[in-house]
């Protein structure tokens, strides 16, 4: 769908920009989201309710990581990142 393709492009761009500016955690989170949306786009992963919940959580965590640039705080992101990686691996 156009929406999934747009989300893929957005996360791809964010990953590249974050990498270029040295924001490694943001780049890691954007990378796994890019891979995830690539799997959805290519039809290897279907968006069920558990997966939707995880994607929304990942988007929230990505937002927190971006906010932490201005207001430094420790954002826990590895758990949700790993959960998406498992979805991708089992696709």
N, C-alpha and C positions, 0 to 999 in steps of 0.2 A: 504494500500500500504506500501511498505518497507520504503518509504520516510516519511510517516506520523508516522509510528512506530519508526523510527530513531529520528524524532523530539520530539516525546513523551518521549523517553528514555533520550535524551539530556536535555530536560527541567526538567525531574524528577531528574536527577543527579545534575543539576545546583541548583535546589531548595534545595536538601539535603545538598550540599556543602555550599551554601549561608547561610542556617539556622545554620549549624555547626559553621560557622565563624562569626555569628552575623550580617550579612548583610540582615536585615529584609525586606527592600524595594525590593531588588533583589529577595529574596525568595518569597515574595508576587507575584511579576510579573511572576516569573518562575512557581509558583503554578497555577496561572490562565491559563497560556499558556499550562501547562501540562494537566489540566482539559479540555481545549479547544481541544487539539490534541487527547485526549482520546475520546471525543465525535465524532470527525471526524473519528478516527480509527474504532469506534464501529458503524459507519453508522448513527448516530443520527443527524449529522450536515453536511450539504453540503457546499462546498466552492464556494460561489457565489462572484461576483465582490466586493460588499460592504464588505463582510466578509474578502476577500483577502486584501483589503485596510487596514482594521483594524488590521489584523495579521501583515502586514508589519510595520505598525505604532507601534504596540506593540513590535516587534523585535527591532525597532530603539530605542524605549524608554528603553528597557532592556539593549541595548548596552550603552546608555547614563548613566544609573544607574551604570553599571560596570565601565565605564570610570570615573565616579564621585568618585570612590574609590581613584584614583590617584590624580585627580584634583577636589577637593571638589566644588560642585555646587548644587543648588537646582534643582532637576529634577522633573517636573510635570508628574506623572504617574497614578494618581487615576482615571482620566477621561477615559483613554483607558482601564485600568483594569476593570472599571465598565462596559464599553461597551462590552468587551469580556464576562464578567459575565452574562450580559443580553442575549447574544447569547447562552451561555451554558444553562441558565435557561429555555429558550424558545425552546431548542432542543427537 
